[in-house]
Amino acid sequence: MNPTVPPFPELQAHPSWECVEFISDLHLHPDEGATTQAWQNYLQQTAADAVFILGDLFEVWVGDDVALTSSFEAECLVTLAQAATQRPIFFMHGNRDFLVAQGFAAQTHIGLLADPTVLCFAGTRYLLSHGDALCLDDTAYQTFRAEVRSVAWQETFLAKPLSERTHIARDIRSQSEAKKRTQNTGSCDLDTHAVKQWLTQAQAPILVHGHTHHPADHDLGDRQQRVVLSDWDLAATPPRAQILRLEVQTGQANARNAPERSRINLA
């Protein structure tokens, strides 16, 4: 599969930013209380100047109106809104929460990012993506993705009653969990040729993404890198709650050297 190269909108970091952090694939769900608590603690305690959530914050999102009810999702939006009063928070859609829309942004005061987006921070361009659009070998998923991202499909789905959408989401989650138990979920990875094409077109040396749940730093050659975020699962052995941090020395946000990159496990 040969995807069309997308546009690459740019986000210029504020000149005062000296530390930014990235998380993804938390898959928040009311049955995963420890992970939710770790996420809440992180947003309250981080000293980052900005936080980027690169998709799949929620296990599923059935529409912004779910946050208007007394629900787990509504409580999570309160957490986000409180965190956004302390620092800028940015969100990029994942394959589980692609129905997040302007109602979500209005309630939380966080910025919605297009996938992909170029972050210009401390003299370096970082290409940010959830990552699923580049898993080209999974042709069945790419066909499904194109369908559910269409305006027509979303209008039809969101026109259904909230209770029906919630029921559909439960069925999808059950099917997903069954698939995890019976199949090798780590078989899909990003297409290297497409990644390099995106980086070249975006004039960015580094892609930061989630989705695959296999944190690693990949040297792609030609001074290009792919940096993969971890998922979060506090019930796993060992527990996972990793952030990726980019940090420059105090007062050196415009220095020629790239920010220092580190991974920190909060579990």
C-alpha positions, 0 to 999 in steps of 0.5 A: 500500500502506498499512502498519500503523503499528508500535509504537515502542520507545524506547532511552534513551541513557546520560547520559554519551554525547556521541557516537554513530555509525551505519553500515549496508549493509556487506554483509560477504562473504568476497569483499569483503576490503577492506570487511571490513578497513575495518569492523574498523579502524573498530570498533577505532578509533572514539571513539564512546560507542555504535555503531548498525548499522542493517541489512545488516551481512552480505550474507546470514545463513543462521542463527546456527549458521553462527557455530559453524563455522570461517567468515567469519561466525564471524570477524566475530562475534569482531570484534563481541564484541571491539568490544562490550567497549569500548562498546555496540554495537546491531544492527537487522535488514536485508533481508539479515540478518533471520535474526540472532537471540539466538544472535548476540546472546549470542555478541557481547554486542550489543543487538538493536533492533526495527525501528523504534526511537526513540533518545532522545539529548541531548534529541532523539528519533531514529527508527531503521529499516533502511528497507526496510519503507517502500519501499511502491512495491515491492509484490513485495518487500513481499509477499516481506518479509512471507513471510520475516519470518513465524515459519512460514517461518523455522522451515521454512528454519532446519530445513534443513541448514546446507549447504543454506541456504548453497547457497540463499544463494549462489543468491540472491546470484548472482540479486541481482548479476545484477539489479544489472547489468541493472536500475536498483537505485536506483528504490525509495525510501521512501514520504514519506507513510508516513515522515511518519506514522511520525515523527508517531506516534513524536513524533520529528523525524528518521528515520535509515535505510539500505537505499537506498544513497543518502546524503542529508538530506531536508527533509520539511516540518513540521520533519521530516527523513529522513537516509539512511546510505551503504552501504560498498564499498571496491572502488567508485570512489570507495570508500565507508565513511561513518559518520553521527556525532551529537555534543554538546559535552563536558558538554552532553549535556542541552543544549537544542540538538540534537547536531551531525550530520556524515558522515565517509568513512573510505575 
